[in-house]
Amino acid sequence: MRRDEAKSARREYDELDPVFPIARELIRKWAQICVLARDPEMPDQLRNRSADNWRVLLVIADSLGHGDEARAAAIKLCSDRPDEDVGVVLLGEIQTIFLVRGLDRVTSADLVEALLGLDDGFWNEWRGPKDDRPARKLNQTGLAEILRPFGIRSRTIWAAGRRPGDSSKRGFYRSQFEDAWRRYCPPADTPTQLSKISA
């Protein structure tokens, strides 16, 4: 499950390559004549976030006459990596929560509450890591289940600025996520989904 920290080699594209003007012209011509469906046929295997991510691509594929091939590819790609996809999504959203709130630690209960408050509502209809359970809100047990393959487990934490009489709670320190963020998440220059995350 652990992704190698070394960056994979990426092919750099040369925008001065003569193929780009040709491709741009073909796209321009297609844009003038295409008719895009508002609600494309979605395979049953694509639900929730997967369906949202593939919807626009399937509309484009349908307009080009390649809808069947695109749907087959979508089903194959989504069935090949269901666990990693959900885990990486969770890591990215936890990273956003830590960044927006400026936290160095968070309780498990507060983290779950923040995830449930995100705009996309993904965690309010959590169906388990294999998308095979009845929909329900993500809870602390589900959070622990998703984070376990990354080696991230809740621990006893104390509130920052601890005072006499304060009690400890289960939660996470930012440092517990940093290695996984380096491996799985792009650099977070501009946090997303800010409207529902308050400091």
N, C-alpha and C positions, 0 to 999 in steps of 0.2 A: 504494500500500500504506500510506502514512503517514496516520494518522488525524489530523484537525485537533485541535489542543490545546484549542480553545474547547469548553466543555461544551454539548451540545445541550440545547435547551429541553425541560424535563420538565413534564408535566402533574401538578399536585398534586391528590391526591384528598381530598375533604372527607368525613371519617368521620361527620359529622353529616347528610350527604345522606340523604334518606329511602329511597333505593334500597338502602342497605347492610343495614338490618334485613330487608328482603324477601329479599335475596340470602342472608343468613345463615340465614334460615328454610328456604329452598329447599335449601341445602346440608345443614342438619340433617336434613331429611326424607329426602334422598337417602342420607345416611350410615346411616340406620336400615334401609334396604331394599337397599342395594347389595351385590353379591357381586363381589369382586375376584379375578381370576385371579392365581395365583402366578407363572406363567410365560407371559406373553403371546406371541403370534406376532410375531416380529421380522422385518422385511424384510431381505433379504440385504445391502442397501446400508448398513444400520446395523451397524457393528462397533465393538468396543472401547469407547472412551469415549462415542461417540455413542449406542451401544445402551444403555449404562448410564444416560445422561442422559434418554433417551426412554422407558425401560421403564415407569416409574410413570405418566407421562402417557398412554401407550397403554393401560395397565390401566384408568385412569379413563375414557378415551374409549370403550373397549369397553363398560364398564358403563353408559354413557350412550347407547350405540347409534351412536356416531360414530367407531368404530375405523378404518374405511376412509379417511375424510377425514383423520384424524389421521396415519395412516401415509403418506398421500400428501404431507401438509404436512411431515412429518419428513424424508422423502426429498428433497423440494425444498429445504428449508432447509439440510440437510447437504451437498447437492451444490453449492449456490450459493457456499459460503464454506469449502471444505475447508482451504485453505492458511492463511487468517487464523486460523481456529479453532485449529489446531495451534500456530501461532506465538504466539498470545495465551496459550494454556495454558502453553507453555514459559516465556514471560516471567513469568507469575505464579508458577510453581514456582521459577524462578531467584530471583525477589524474595524468596520465602519462605526459600530457602537462605541468601541474604545476610543477611536479618534475624535468623534463628534463630542463625546462627553468628557474627553480629557482624563480618562481613568487610568489608574495603575492596577486596580483590582475591582471586581464586581461579584456580588453574591449570585449564586445559581438562580435564585428566585427573581432577582432584578434583571438578569440576563434574559431569562425566558420571557419576562414581561416586555422587555424592549424588543425582542424578536417578534412577539405577537403584535406589537404596535407598528411594525413596518408597513409601508404602503401596499406592498404586493399581496399581503394576506396569505402567503405561502404556508407559514407555520401555523395558521389558524385552521388549516385543513390537512394536517400532517397525517400521512397514510403509512408511516413506517419507512425504513430505509429501502425496502424493496417495493414500495408503493402497492402493497397487497393487504392493507388493513383498513378497517372502516375509518373514515375521516374524523379527526378530533384535533383539539388544540395541542400543540407541542407542550410537554411538561419536562420537569427536571430529569426524569428517567429517560425520556426520549433524547434529550440533549446529551446526556452521558453516553447513550448508545451510539450516537453519531460521532462523538468526539473520541471514543475509545480507540478506533483504528489508528488515530494520529498520536496515540500515547498521551492524550490530554485528559486528566482526571481532576475532578473537584477536590479541593483540600480545605482545611480549616483556615479561614482568613479573619482578620480583625479589621474593623473599620479604620480608615485613615483618621488620625487625630483621636485615637482611642482614649476614653475617659474611664474613671472608676465606675464600675457597675455595668459597663458595656459587655455584651456577650459575643462570642465568636459565632460565625455562620459558615456554611459550606459555600465555596465559590472558587474563583479563578484569579490568578495574577496575570497581568499583561504578558509578563516574561514567559509564561507557559505556552503562549500562542506564537511567539515571535519566530521560532524555527519553522513551524508549519506555514506561517504567512509568507516567509521567504521562499519556501518550496512551492506553494500552491497558488498564491495570490499575487496579482500584478501590483506594482507600486501604487499606493493609495494617494495620488496627488489631489484628487477632488472627491471627497466622500459623497456617496449617493444616498438617496432616500432620506434626506434630512428632515422632511416636514413632520415626521412622526417621532423623531428622536429629540428629546429635550434634555438639556444639561441638568 
